[in-house]
């Protein structure tokens, strides 16, 4: 079930392991950017991070970030770094809102992850309950789901970024919120994510994890974090679910 094993090459043991993950899951917790869509497919996250750094510099706050943080090209790295140094400040609130507005713009060109839409609808149709646990703004998630006609598959269980940025994954806060709201034990759930922070949050929450890695770089990051169940396409997940149904 790794990214060097395609759908047609899955061996019997891997198919059985995938089916076991699916069969046990009464609740499925989805990360958003990655497993459901490529949010920044047409609206560069690198550029957004650079603009946040430039905005801070324009306010004379260049020194709030280390050189590595300024070069990270990850807007969440920038946001969390500022929050660590100015927790709960108006500055953090304004920076978070700027990121949210950029994410909202990105939804206009977001690219659906192949097989994600039918997988979501099928999982819902067979009686599983679905939630989203993400570091993105919940406003952004709702905007995208509405555009795809998927809101009813998740609502009201969308748990995203809040003003408490210390609760971003790898902290399991959003997963625990989802589990509590849905009355689910961790072992009866499944988390689908594409980053080490997703895996670490799921592991901390006691939730089984299925990694989605669309390329070798993503696969290596997940493996290095400790993830063992990884697919490079959601197609075998959909096939296994349909077989089970």
Buried (B, 14 or more C-beta within 10 A) or exposed (E): BBBEBEBEEBEEEBBEBBBEBBEEBBBBBBBBBBBBBBBBBEBBBEEBBBBBBEBBBEEEBEEBBEEEBBEBBBBBBBBBBBBEEBEEEEBBEEBBEBBBBBBBBBBEEBEBBEBBBBBBBBBBEEEBBBBBBBBBBBBBBBBBBEBBEBBEBBBEBBBBBBEEBEBBBBBBBBBBBBBEEBEBEBEBBBBBBBBBBBBBBBBBBBBBBBBBBBEEEBBEBBBEBEBEBBBBBBBBBBBBBEEEE
